[in-house]
Amino acid sequence: MGRCWPPSKLRGMSDLSTRLAAFEKSIAEFKAESHPSWQTGTLYNALLAMTKEAHADDPVIRSLQPASRATTVPGAMGKEISNMDAGSMRAAVNQMLSVVGRRGPSIG
């Protein structure tokens, strides 16, 4: 039997899907090995927290880790960047979109 979500929860999921798709599109231009800014990392962390709240029972989502601030990554030149490279962020966002559902802008 399917899960029945209250309307307010469904609106939140739709919003989360749209936000994840927009984030996916915004990081599509980064080379996989590049490290996005720390501001991008904080956006990723917020989306991850929202996804974990909505899908706490999913083992893959539970296994995803937040990004952290780094300045010691080669090429950082003292800037605050995410310790997570763009390729890893994209892979994680794709996993989040697979449970949330794809809506919003598409990069394909």
N, C-alpha and C positions, 0 to 999 in steps of 0.2 A: 504494500500500500504506500502511495506517495506521501511525502511530507507536505503539510499544509502550512504555508508561511503567512503571517498576518500582512495586510497591505503595506504597512509602514516598513516592514522588513524587506518586502519585494522592491519598494522604491529605493531603499538603501543598496540593494544588490545591483539594481540597474545603474545607479549612480557609481557604484564601485566598478562595475564592468566598464563604464564609460571612462572613468578615471584611469583604470589600468590600460585600456586601449590607447588613451592619449599619452600616457607615460611610455608605453611601448613604442609609439610613433616618435616621441621626442628623443629616445635613446637609440633609435635605429641608425642614426648617422655616426655614432661613435664606433671606432675600431674596437673589435672584441677585446683586445688586450689593454685598451686605454682605461684609465681610472677617472670616472666622472667627478665633478666637484662634490664637496661635502653637502652642499645644498641639495644636489640631486640624490645623494645618499639618504638625506633626511626624508625626502619625498618617497623614496623606495620604502624606507622603514615605516612610514605612516600607512602606505598602501598594504604592506605586509601585515601590519597590526590589524587593519580593517578586515583583511582576508582571513586571518587566523581567528578573529572574533566570529565571523560569519560561518566559517568552515572548520571549527575546532576538531571535528571528528575525522578529518582527512589526514592520513598518515604522511603524505608528501608535504602538505601544507605545514603540518606540525614540524617537519624536519627542516624547513627553510629558516635560515639565520638572518638576522638584521645586519646591515652594513655598519661599519664603525669608521670613525674619523682617523685619517692617517696623514702623515707628512713625510714618512720615510720610504715611500714607494719611489723607485727610480723615475726621474722625470718630474717629480712633484715640485721641485725648486722652492721648498718652504711653504707652498700653498696647502691649504686644508682640502684634502680630497677624500673620496671614499676608498676604503681598503678593498672594496669589491670591484672587479673589473666589469666593463659594460657587457661583455659576453655572458658572464654569470648572472648579471641583473636581468638580461633579456631572457635567459633560460628560466629563471625564477618567475618572472612576470608571465611567461607562457604557461607555466604550471598553474599560477594563480588564475589566469584567464580560462584554463581548461576546467576548473571547478566552478568559477563564477559565471562563465558564459561570455562569449564575445559579442559586444555591442560597441557602438561608437565608431570613431575613426579607425580605419584599417590601413596597415602598411603594405598590404599585398595587392 
